[in-house]
Amino acid sequence: MDLDILEANIKEISRHAAGAGLKLRPHVKVHETADIARTQIVAGTCGVEVGTVEQGEAMVEEGIDDVLVSHPNYYGGPKGEILKKMLARTGL
């Protein structure tokens, strides 16, 4: 992966979104790494979107505190407990 191209692309899309008055919340499915998510946030995104509770938990554990879980599927049981822990860590 060419890090310079990645960073330039992140900055460009963030600039376009800001110029249009939009909040950008990229889905982490493509990269699934907190380092890239942090780069996106520094560039101006409002946070990240994840598909599952477990992906959200991983992002929160790495210090990403604005996470939207698009497909939580379960609100009780083990996944519900993960959601509770995520909310407690991010202070929401």
Sequence and secondary structure as in RCSB ss.txt:
>XXXX:A:sequence
MDLDILEANIKEISRHAAGAGLKLRPHVKVHETADIARTQIVAGTCGVEVGTVEQGEAMVEEGIDDVLVSHPNYY
GGPKGEILKKMLARTGL
>XXXX:A:secstr
  HHHHHHHHHHHHHHHHHTT     BTTTT  HHHHHHHHHTT   EEESSHHHHHHHHHTT   EEES    S
SHHHHHHHHHHHHHHT 
